[in-house]
Amino acid sequence: MVLIKKIILSLICLLIAVTVVMGCNTNKTNPNTWLSVGKAEVEEAEVMVYLFQTYNDFLTFGGEDVWNIKDFSGGKSANEVAKQGALDNLIKVKVLNQKATEQGITLTKSENDLLEEEAKKYYDSLPGSFKEQHGISLETVYDVIDDNYRARSLENQTIESYELDLEEVEEKVRENVEYVKLKNENAIDILTSYYVQHIVVYTHEKNKDGVWVALNEERVLQSRSKIDAAYEAASQSVPFEEVLKEYSEDPISGADDFGIMLSKFQLPEDFIVHLQDVEPGEMTPIIKGEYGFHVFKLLFVETPDKDTIGEYNTQFAIWEKSLYEEARAKLYKEAFDTIYNKWLQGVSIELGPKWLELDLLEAIEK
């Protein structure tokens, strides 16, 4: 049930939000019909195949405890969300399958062979009592997977015929802030490490919620006097390690011989500028940061060798390629979802009393 599983797993994170013509139905001539999607009438056995797959995917997603979650999504329990996910998935497959039939989409011989193999394998994996209780036959499973194959074939063909705007792809990729930052820098700058000792005196403090808030004016002036005193002491040949132990308000200040390692992307640009202006053994002037005053003593700078730079460039290229692939996949999905939603509009979906009264957990676990 690979195709069904792919669709359902996406529904666990975000259910399809669409407007359809939906109502309750009690007048179907077939008393075994649980729900209908357009011309397709769905009976108990087929419904249970979708529910069973969704049930197992939720277990994979959150374990046995997932069913204890009372607010899984939008105030609904995991049980309710799973039932809705199975329904949304079933509706989507039926709508796409009907559209595939209209467009004359057929399966290849290799697909038919794979379908038979997958149907047999999945049917055999279902609990015997579950199959017997709900009248699930090998033919039931075959038909469900056949619907999914045709739905996926239509989706693939629709996506293949859609031309992406290259600027849209680029824009989607550049939504990744880290990528943009790294893309605009040279590898040698990114990989250069600064080993420093650090004195910081804060002008802000964290409140009970962990949010930085500014100190009052008097305390900021006290912070300024404190950092001035620290800088003066360090300038008068007092060992920097002793000064930071006395004045620094950050316990991680690099008092040992190797200090702390910082890269260009761990510090604001003006901090790096000052570090680049001093030689090893020298200290920066007082730097006013967002949350306090800082003084750094530069111990040494470690620059990358050619092999390290080469490996970084290789890995960055692989990552960049994956970002473009993800961007194209997202844009294709967004485009297809728009098309699907248009197909869905006006489709008559009727839910019978057996579906409406159904409790997923009771149906699967009893």
QUIBEL-V761171 format. One line per field, one symbol per residue. ss: DSSP state (H for helix, E for strand, L for the rest). psi: psi as a letter, one per 20 degrees, with the letter a starting at -180 (. if undefined). A space follows every 10 residues. Layout:
BEGIN
ss=???
psi=???
END
This chain:
BEGIN
ss=LHHHHHHHHH HHHLLLLLLL EEEEELLLLL LLEEEEELLE EEEHHHHHHH HHHHHHHHHH HHLHHHHHLL LLELLELHHH HHHHHHHHHH HHHHHHHHHH HHLLLLLLHH HHHHHHHHHH HHHHHLLHHH HHHHLLLHHH HHHHHHHHHH HHHHHHHHHH LLLLLHHHHH HHHLLLHHHH HHHLLLHHHH HLEEEEEEEE EELEEELLLL LEEELLHHHH HHHHHHHHHH HHHHHLLLLH HHHHHHHLLL LLLLLLLLLE EEEHHHLLHH HHHHHHLLLL LLELLLEELL LEEEEEEEEE EELLLHHHHH HHHHHHHHHH HHHHHHHHHH HHHHHHHHHH HHHHLLLEEE EEHHHHLLLH HHHHHL
psi=lggghggghh hghoqporpr oqrqpjjpho iiphrqocip pprgggghgg ggggghhhgh gjahihiioh mhpkjqrhgg hgghggghgg ggggghghhh ghjkprqrgh ggghggghgg ghghiqpghg gghjkorhhg gghghgghgh ghgggghggh ippqphhggg gggjiogggg ghhjqqhhhh ipppprqppp pqjrqpahjj ppqqrrgghg hhgghghghg ggghikjpph hhghhhhpjo hnilirhibq pqrhjiqqgh ggghhiiqqp irqrrppoah jaqqpqppgr poqqrhgggg gghghghggg ghhhgggggg hgggghhggg hghhpippop prhhghipog ghhgi.
END
